[in-house]
Amino acid sequence: MQPRVLILRAPGTNCDRETAFAFETAGARADTVHVSRLLENPRLAEEYQILCIPGGFSYGDDICAGRIFGNQMRHHLRDALLSFKDAGKLILGVCNGFQVLVKSGVLLPDRADEPIATLAFNESGKFEDRWVHLRVASPKCVFLAGIERMYLPVAHAEGKFVVRDAATLARLEGAGQLVLRYAGEPEVPSSRFQVPSTEATWNLERGTLNSEVPYPHCPNGAQLCVAGITDETGRVFGLMPHPERHIDPTQHPRWTRERKERGDGLAVFENAVRFFA
């Protein structure tokens, strides 16, 4: 079966076309739909097997990144989202889409009466636009099946994953839901990294970064270097890096030297399509 993908955009979304291309390259059929259409007819989602909220700056990131779009999901689309999930379907949020899912408090990290996690401002105090190494820390997530490491770009100002309290963090870690982590260069153990810049030292002196993976390898200071999380089923996935920006090997800045046959991000979308095979 060729799964149908609902790519849900809002004013300010700007990664919907490349996300659609990524899904279609992986073998799916993708439709880009404005959130207003889904608000008018929430049953529209029943026609699809995968729901994706792509990256960008929804509603200009007014108030904070993903908050307005997240509130729409929470207050007007909650039942539709839960029904979509309960039907055994897949949900993906990339960058701003991850922020939307978390700040809605509906699906990630799990069903809650209020958000129990957020994505806060980067510890560097600036927008981070760079390539990062990632490692898969748990086999729980459908989208990450068979993947061990990836090298993907990030582009965000609010990507620091933070949970409400230590008990919540321990619960998510114990359940295997903190599935994707920032990592160091694969050929160098992260514990042997030296802090590479004055800025990184400035942050570390304040105890704000995990010293195992210092800035800029962990670009935002996320707790436990978390780059992506899943829900309790493994079928809802949110991540800050952009897999849709590394589908073709020529998208990598060193593609002429590395000579890869495919981009690292393509496997994420192929796993989603394969789930319905």
N, C-alpha and C positions, 0 to 999 in steps of 0.2 A: 504494500500500500504506500502511495505517495502521501505523506502527512501534509496537512495544510497548516501554515503558520500565520498567526495573527500578530502582526507587528504594530504595537499600539503607540502612536505618537501624540504629542501635545505641542502647543506653541513653544518653540525653542528647541525641540528635538532636532538633532542634526546628524544622527548616525543611522537613520532608518534605511536609507538606500543601500549602504554597504552591508548592513545586517541582513537585509533581504537577499542581497547577492550571495552572502555567505551561506545562508540556508539553501538557496537554490543550487549553488555549487555542490552542496552536500546531498542534493537529491530531493529536496522538499519543494512545495509550492507556497510562496509567500505573498501575503497581501498586507499592504500598509494602510492602516485605518486610523482616522482621527478619533481621539477619546470621546469627542462629542457624539459620534455615531454610536459608540458602545453605551454611553450614558442614556441615549434615547431608546436603545434597544439592547439591554444586557444579554438577551438570548442569542444575540449574534455570535457570541463566543462559542456556542454549542456546535457551530459548523467547523470548528478548528480543533486540532490535536495539540498544538504547541502555541503558547502565548509568550511573546517576548516584548519587554520594554527596553528599547535601545538607549544609547547614550545621547548626551547633549546637555542642554540647559533649560529643562522644562520650566515654562513660565518665568524665564529669566533667572531662575534660582533665587527669586525674591523670597524673603524671610530666611530661608536656608535651602540648600540643594535638595530637591525632590520633595519638599514639604507640601507644596500646594497640590501637586499631582498625587502624592501619597494620601492626602486628606480626601481627594476625590475617590480614590480607591476604597478608603476606609468607610466613608459615609454614604457612598452611592453605589459601589460595586462590590461590596463585601460578600453578599450572597452569591453573586455570579462567580467571583473568584474562588470561593470555597467549593462551590459546585463543580467548577472546572477541575480543581485539584482532586476532589473526591471521586471524579470520574476516571482517575488514573492517568490524567494527562500531564504534560510537562510545562513548566513556567521558568523563564529565564529573564534575569535583569542584569544589564551590563552598564557599569559605571553609574550614570544618572538613574538608570533603571534599577540598579541595586539600591541606590539611595531611596528611590520611590518605594520599593518593596519593604525595606527595613522601616522606613518612617511611616508607612501605612499601619504597621503593627498587626497586619492580617495574616501574612504568610511566612515571613522570615523575622527571626529565627523559627518561630512556630506560632500557632494561634495564641493570641494574648488579648487581654482586655485593654492593654496599652502597650506602646513600643517598649521593648526591654533592651534594645540596643540602638546605636546610632552610628552615623559616619560623620565625624567631627572634622574641624579644620586641621590641615596637615601641621605637624610639629615644626616644619621648616618655615611656616608662616607665609608660604607662597604657593602659587600654582605649580604643580610638578608635572612636567611633560618629558618623559624619558622611557627607555626600555628597561624592563626588569626581568630577572630570573625568578621562576616560580617552581614550587614543588607541590605535588599532590600529597596531602597528609593523611588521607582517609579514603577507603574504597567505597564510601557510602553513596556518592553522588553519581547519578546516571550519566550526566554530561561529561564526567571525567574518567569514565571506564577505560582502562588500559593505558592511561596517560601517567607518566611519572614526573616529567618536568616540561615546562614551556618557557619560551622567551617571548614576551608580549609587551606592547607599549601601554603606559598609563598616561592619563591626562586629566587631572582633577585638582581641585583646591580643598575639597572636603572628602577625604578618603580614609581617615583614621578610624578604624573599627574599634568601638568602645561599647562595653556592656554595662548594665546597671550596677552590678556588684560582683564580687569575687565568686560567690556561690553560683551565679548564673553562668559565668565564664567556665567554671569547673564542670558544670552540668553539660554545657555545649561541647566542651572538649571531650568529656567522658563518653558522650553519645556519638562522637565521630562527626559532628556537624561542622567543625571548623576545617573544611576540606582542602582549602588552597592557601598556601603560605608564601610570603616573599622569601627568597633564598639568595645565597651568594653565588658566585661563579661556580659552575659544577665541578671544575677541576681543583678548586681550593676549598677545603673545609671551612665552613662559615665561622667556626670558633677561632680560626687563625687570622681573621681579617684584622687589618689595621684601619683605624678611622682615617679616611682619606682627605679630610678637609677641615678647615677652621670652623666652618658652619656645623659640621657633624659633631665636632668636639663641644661646641657651644651647647648643642642639644643634649648630648650625653651627660654633660656636667649637671644638667637639671634633672637627670634621671628619667627622661621622657621616652627614650628609645630602648628597645630590646637589644642589649649589647651583643647578642649572638649574631644578629644581622643588622649592622649599623646603617645609618643613612650614608649614601643614597640607595643602597640595596633594598632596604625597607624604606620606601619613599615618603611615608606619612606618619610613622610612629604607631602603627596599629598594635593593639594588644595581641601578644603572641604572634606578631607579624602576619596577622590574618589578611588575606587578599580576597577570599571568597568563602561563603558559607552555604550550607544546604539546610533544608527542613528535615523533620523526622522521617519522612518517606524517601528522601534522596532524589525527589522529582522536581523540587523547586530549588533553583540555584541562582545566587547573586554573586557577582564579582566586580571588582574595580578595574582590573586590566581589560583591554579591548581585544578579544580573540578575533573579531571581525576585521581587524586591521592587520592581521597576519595570516591571510588565507593563501596568497600566492607568495612564493619565495622572493620575488622581486620587491615586495613591500618591506623587506628587511634592509636596514642601512648597509649591511655587509654582504648582501646577496651574491655579489660577484666573487667573493672569497670563500664563502661557506658552501655555495653550490648545493643547497638543499633542493629536494624535489618538490616540496610543498611547505606551506606555512604552518607553524605550530598550532595556530588557532583553529584550523580546519577540523581537527579531530573532535572538538567540542560540538560542532554542528552535525558532524557525521554520527556521533553517538546519539544525538537527539533523533535523527532520522532512523537510525538502526533500531531504536527502541520500539518502533511501530512496524518493523519488518515482519 
